[in-house]
Protein backbone atom coordinates (compact mmCIF):
# COMPACT_ATOMS: atom_id res chain seq x y z
CA UNK A 1 0.00 0.00 0.00
CA UNK A 2 1.49 3.41 -0.93
CA UNK A 3 2.69 5.55 1.97
CA UNK A 4 1.41 8.74 0.29
CA UNK A 5 -2.23 9.31 1.41
CA UNK A 6 -3.34 10.61 -2.00
CA UNK A 7 -1.81 7.62 -3.75
CA UNK A 8 -3.50 5.32 -1.24
CA UNK A 9 -6.90 6.84 -2.05
CA UNK A 10 -6.28 6.44 -5.78
CA UNK A 11 -5.31 2.82 -5.30
CA UNK A 12 -8.43 2.18 -3.21
CA UNK A 13 -10.54 3.68 -5.99
CA UNK A 14 -8.87 1.47 -8.60
CA UNK A 15 -9.75 -1.62 -6.59
CA UNK A 16 -13.32 -0.43 -6.07
CA UNK A 17 -13.90 0.21 -9.77
CA UNK A 18 -13.73 -3.48 -10.67
CA UNK A 19 -16.25 -4.37 -7.96
CA UNK A 20 -18.49 -1.43 -8.89
CA UNK A 21 -18.48 -2.35 -12.57
CA UNK A 22 -19.54 -5.89 -11.73
CA UNK A 23 -22.27 -4.65 -9.37
CA UNK A 24 -23.65 -2.25 -11.97
CA UNK A 25 -23.50 -4.88 -14.71
CA UNK A 26 -25.49 -7.27 -12.51
CA UNK A 27 -28.11 -4.59 -11.84
CA UNK A 28 -28.38 -3.82 -15.56
CA UNK A 29 -28.72 -7.50 -16.42
CA UNK A 30 -31.46 -7.93 -13.83
CA UNK A 31 -33.25 -4.90 -15.28
CA UNK A 32 -33.03 -6.28 -18.83
CA UNK A 33 -34.40 -9.63 -17.64
CA UNK A 34 -37.38 -7.79 -16.15
CA UNK A 35 -38.09 -5.98 -19.42
CA UNK A 36 -36.08 -2.83 -18.75
CA UNK A 37 -38.33 -0.86 -16.36
CA UNK A 38 -35.50 1.09 -14.70
CA UNK A 39 -35.18 3.80 -17.37
CA UNK A 40 -38.89 4.61 -17.23
CA UNK A 41 -38.88 4.64 -13.42
CA UNK A 42 -35.83 6.90 -13.47
CA UNK A 43 -37.54 9.28 -15.90
CA UNK A 44 -40.64 9.53 -13.73
CA UNK A 45 -38.68 10.11 -10.52
CA UNK A 46 -36.56 12.87 -12.04
CA UNK A 47 -39.58 14.62 -13.53
CA UNK A 48 -41.38 14.44 -10.19
CA UNK A 49 -38.54 15.43 -7.87
CA UNK A 50 -35.91 17.52 -9.67
CA UNK A 51 -36.66 21.23 -10.18
CA UNK A 52 -36.64 22.04 -13.89
CA UNK A 53 -36.12 25.63 -15.01
CA UNK A 54 -37.73 25.91 -18.47
CA UNK A 55 -35.06 28.44 -19.49
CA UNK A 56 -32.07 26.42 -18.27
CA UNK A 57 -29.99 23.90 -20.21
CA UNK A 58 -29.96 20.30 -18.99
CA UNK A 59 -26.89 18.24 -19.84
CA UNK A 60 -26.97 14.47 -19.57
CA UNK A 61 -24.84 11.70 -21.10
CA UNK A 62 -25.08 9.20 -23.92
CA UNK A 63 -25.28 5.81 -22.14
CA UNK A 64 -22.49 3.28 -22.56
CA UNK A 65 -22.12 -0.23 -21.26
CA UNK A 66 -24.27 -0.92 -18.22
CA UNK A 67 -25.00 2.72 -17.32
CA UNK A 68 -28.63 3.38 -16.47
CA UNK A 69 -30.33 4.76 -19.57
CA UNK A 70 -31.26 8.48 -19.44
CA UNK A 71 -32.71 8.59 -22.98
CA UNK A 72 -36.40 8.22 -22.01
CA UNK A 73 -35.87 11.10 -19.58
CA UNK A 74 -34.19 13.23 -22.25
CA UNK A 75 -37.04 12.57 -24.68
CA UNK A 76 -39.54 13.67 -22.04
CA UNK A 77 -37.54 16.84 -21.34
CA UNK A 78 -37.34 17.64 -25.06
CA UNK A 79 -41.12 17.24 -25.34
CA UNK A 80 -41.46 19.83 -22.57
CA UNK A 81 -39.30 22.28 -24.51
CA UNK A 82 -36.25 21.97 -22.24
CA UNK A 83 -32.95 22.74 -23.97
CA UNK A 84 -30.58 19.78 -23.82
CA UNK A 85 -26.86 19.21 -24.10
CA UNK A 86 -24.36 16.37 -24.06
CA UNK A 87 -20.74 16.52 -22.91
CA UNK A 88 -17.82 16.42 -25.31
CA UNK A 89 -14.32 15.39 -24.34
CA UNK A 90 -11.84 18.22 -24.81
CA UNK A 91 -8.77 16.20 -23.89
CA UNK A 92 -7.04 14.32 -21.09
CA UNK A 93 -6.72 16.40 -17.93
CA UNK A 94 -9.29 18.93 -19.18
CA UNK A 95 -12.88 19.66 -18.17
CA UNK A 96 -15.71 18.66 -20.47
CA UNK A 97 -17.24 20.88 -23.10
CA UNK A 98 -21.03 20.95 -23.34
CA UNK A 99 -22.71 21.13 -26.75
CA UNK A 100 -26.36 21.64 -27.62
CA UNK A 101 -28.18 18.46 -28.58
CA UNK A 102 -31.71 17.19 -29.08
CA UNK A 103 -33.07 13.71 -29.80
CA UNK A 104 -32.36 12.79 -33.41
CA UNK A 105 -29.24 14.95 -33.78
CA UNK A 106 -26.20 13.27 -35.31
CA UNK A 107 -23.56 12.12 -32.84
CA UNK A 108 -19.94 11.18 -33.34
CA UNK A 109 -17.81 8.59 -31.52
CA UNK A 110 -16.08 9.90 -28.41
CA UNK A 111 -13.63 8.45 -25.94
CA UNK A 112 -14.45 5.55 -23.64
CA UNK A 113 -17.03 4.14 -26.06
CA UNK A 114 -19.60 6.89 -25.69
CA UNK A 115 -20.84 9.42 -28.26
CA UNK A 116 -20.93 13.20 -28.37
CA UNK A 117 -22.43 16.02 -30.47
CA UNK A 118 -20.61 17.16 -33.58
CA UNK A 119 -17.98 19.87 -33.16
CA UNK A 120 -20.27 22.30 -35.01
CA UNK A 121 -22.97 22.01 -32.33
CA UNK A 122 -23.27 25.27 -30.33
CA UNK A 123 -21.48 25.37 -26.96
CA UNK A 124 -23.77 25.87 -23.96
CA UNK A 125 -23.49 26.14 -20.19
CA UNK A 126 -25.84 23.78 -18.33
CA UNK A 127 -27.60 24.57 -15.08
CA UNK A 128 -28.62 20.98 -14.44
CA UNK A 129 -26.01 18.28 -14.91
CA UNK A 130 -27.12 14.63 -15.02
CA UNK A 131 -24.08 12.53 -14.20
CA UNK A 132 -23.25 8.84 -14.77
CA UNK A 133 -21.25 6.89 -12.19
CA UNK A 134 -19.93 3.53 -11.10
CA UNK A 135 -20.87 3.85 -7.44
CA UNK A 136 -22.14 6.47 -4.98
CA UNK A 137 -22.54 6.87 -1.25
CA UNK A 138 -25.04 8.57 1.05
CA UNK A 139 -22.86 11.67 1.31
CA UNK A 140 -23.28 12.28 -2.43
CA UNK A 141 -19.79 11.29 -3.54
CA UNK A 142 -19.44 9.30 -6.74
CA UNK A 143 -16.92 6.86 -8.10
CA UNK A 144 -16.22 7.65 -11.74
CA UNK A 145 -13.98 6.07 -14.32
CA UNK A 146 -10.78 7.76 -13.19
CA UNK A 147 -10.43 10.53 -15.77
CA UNK A 148 -11.63 13.32 -13.47
CA UNK A 149 -13.69 14.92 -16.25
CA UNK A 150 -16.82 15.53 -14.19
CA UNK A 151 -14.92 16.72 -11.12
CA UNK A 152 -13.07 19.35 -13.16
CA UNK A 153 -16.25 20.35 -14.98
CA UNK A 154 -18.31 20.66 -11.80
CA UNK A 155 -15.61 22.76 -10.14
CA UNK A 156 -15.72 25.22 -13.06
CA UNK A 157 -19.51 25.26 -13.31
CA UNK A 158 -19.90 25.84 -9.57
CA UNK A 159 -17.37 28.66 -9.66
CA UNK A 160 -19.34 30.28 -12.50
CA UNK A 161 -22.74 30.18 -10.80
CA UNK A 162 -25.61 27.96 -9.77
CA UNK A 163 -25.44 24.37 -10.97
CA UNK A 164 -27.40 21.34 -9.80
CA UNK A 165 -25.50 18.06 -10.14
CA UNK A 166 -27.70 14.96 -10.10
CA UNK A 167 -26.29 11.46 -10.32
CA UNK A 168 -28.29 8.82 -12.20
CA UNK A 169 -27.78 5.23 -11.09
CA UNK A 170 -29.27 1.88 -10.23
CA UNK A 171 -30.07 1.62 -6.52
CA UNK A 172 -27.66 -1.33 -6.33
CA UNK A 173 -24.77 1.03 -7.06
CA UNK A 174 -24.95 2.61 -3.61
CA UNK A 175 -22.11 1.70 -1.24
CA UNK A 176 -21.51 2.50 2.41
CA UNK A 177 -18.72 5.01 1.80
CA UNK A 178 -16.27 5.95 -0.93
CA UNK A 179 -12.64 7.02 -0.59
CA UNK A 180 -12.29 10.74 -1.31
CA UNK A 181 -9.71 13.10 -2.73
CA UNK A 182 -9.64 16.85 -2.26
CA UNK A 183 -10.65 17.34 -5.90
CA UNK A 184 -13.75 15.12 -5.68
CA UNK A 185 -16.96 17.08 -6.28
CA UNK A 186 -20.05 15.79 -4.45
CA UNK A 187 -23.41 15.45 -6.14
CA UNK A 188 -26.40 17.47 -4.94
CA UNK A 189 -28.76 14.53 -5.42
CA UNK A 190 -28.79 10.97 -6.71
CA UNK A 191 -31.85 9.53 -8.43
CA UNK A 192 -32.26 5.78 -8.85
CA UNK A 193 -35.05 3.62 -10.20
CA UNK A 194 -36.15 3.12 -6.58
CA UNK A 195 -35.93 6.56 -5.08
CA UNK A 196 -33.87 9.61 -4.20
CA UNK A 197 -30.70 9.90 -2.19
CA UNK A 198 -30.31 13.38 -0.72
CA UNK A 199 -26.77 13.82 0.61
CA UNK A 200 -26.62 14.38 4.35
CA UNK A 201 -24.24 13.29 7.12
CA UNK A 202 -26.42 10.37 8.13
CA UNK A 203 -27.27 9.40 4.51
CA UNK A 204 -30.26 7.35 3.58
CA UNK A 205 -32.53 6.69 0.65
CA UNK A 206 -36.06 7.98 0.46
CA UNK A 207 -38.15 5.39 -1.30
N, C-alpha and C positions, 0 to 999 in steps of 0.2 A: 504494500500500500504506500503511495507517495507520501513523503513527509510534508510537502507543501499543501496547506488546507484547500486552496483553490483546485489544485490538481486532484486531490482526493475527491472533491465534489464532482469534478468532471468524470473521473473514473466510475464513481457510483452511478452517475447518470448513464454512462455507457452500458453498464451491467443491467440497469433497469430497462433500457430501451428494448432489449431482446425479449424480456418478460412482458413488457407492455405491448409490443407488437403481437405476441402470441395471444395475449388476453383480448386485444381488440379484434384480431382475426377470428377468434372463437365467437365473440359477440356478433360479428358480422355474419358468420356462417349460421348461427342460430337464427338471426333475423331473416336471412334468405330462406331457410328451411320453413319459417313461419309465413312466408309470402311477402316479406319485406315491409312490415308495418312501421318500422322505426322512423323512416324519413317522413311519413305523413304525421306521425305523432310529434316528431320534432317540429315540423312546420306549424302545427296547431299550437304547441306550447310557446313557441317564439312569438307568434302573432298575438297570443293572449297575454303574454307577460312582459314582453320587451317594448319599451316606449319607442314609437316610430315617428320621427319628424318627417312630414311629407316633403319638406324642402331639403332634407339632408341626404347625402350619398351613403348607401350601405355597401360595404365591400365584403365579399365572402371568399370562397375558394372553389376551384374545380376539383371534385373529389378524385382521389387516387387510392388504389389498393383497397384496404378495408375501412377507410374513413367513412364516417356516417355521412349520408348523402344530403347536401343542402339544396339540391336542385328543385325539389317541389316547393321549398320555402322561397327560393329566388323567383320561381314562376309566379307564386302568389303575390310577392312584393311588386313584381313588374306589372301585374294586373291592377294593383292599387296605385300605379303611377309613381312608385318609388324609384329614384335613380340608383342604378347598380354599378358596381365596379368589381374587377378581379385584380389580384396582385400580379405583378410582373417582376421577375428576378433581374436586378440591375447588375449584380456581380457578387462574388464571394466577399464576405466582410462588409457588405453594404446593406442599407435598409431596402425594403421593397418599394417599387413604384406601384401606383394604383392607376388603372386605366378604365375608362368608361366601358361598360359592357351591358348588353341585354340579351335575353334568351334568343338564340338563332344567329347571333353574331359569329363570324369566323374566329376560330382560335388557332394558335400555333403551338407546337410542342415547346415545353419549357423544361427546366431542370427537374430532376427527381421524379420524372414520369408524369408530371401534371401538365396542364395547358394554360396558356395565358392569352390575353387580347393581343391583336396585332400592334406593332410599334406605332402605327398611324392613329390608333385610338386615342382620344383626348385624355390627358392626365387630369386626375381629380383628387380631392382630399376628402376621404370618408369621415363621417362622424360616428358611424356604427361599424365596428369591425368584427366580423364573424370568423372565428379562429379555429383551425383544426388542431388536433393534439394526439399524442400517444397515451398520456395519462394526466390526471389532475387530482388535486387534493382539496380538502374542505376550506383551506385558506385561499383558494383561487389560483394557486401556482400550477403551471402546466409543464409537462415534459414534451419537448418538441423533438425534432430530428437531429439537432446538434449544430445547425447552421447559424442560429441566432438571428434569423431574418425578422421574425415577429418581435423579438425583444428590442432590436434596434429601431424597428418601425414604430412600435408603441411608444418608445421613449421620445421620438421626434414628434409624433402626433400629440402626445400629452403635453409636450413643451409648447406646442403651437396653439393649443386650445382644448376645448371639451372633446373628449372621445370616449365612447362606451365600447369596451372590449368584452365580447361574449364568446366563450368557448362552446363548441358544438361537439358532443361526444355520446357514445353509448354509456349508460349508467355503469356498466361493468368496468369502465376505464378508471373509475375513481379508486384511489389508493389512500392509505392512512396519512402519509406525509411524503413529500418529495424533497430531495436535497436541493439547496438553493445557492445561487451565486449572486453577487451584488448587482449584476446586470439583468437578472431575471425580472420580468415585468409581470405582475399578477393580473389576472382577469377580474373584471367587475362582476361577472356572472357566468355560470356554466349552465347550459340547457341540455338535458338528455331526453331520450324518449320516455323516461319515467317521471321527470320532474325538473325542478330548479335547484341549483346549489348556489346559495348566496354566501360569498366569503365572509367569515366571521371567525373570531378566535376559537370558538367551540366547534365550528363547522356544522355540517348536517344537511341532509337533503329534504326538501319539502316536496312531498309526493302529492 
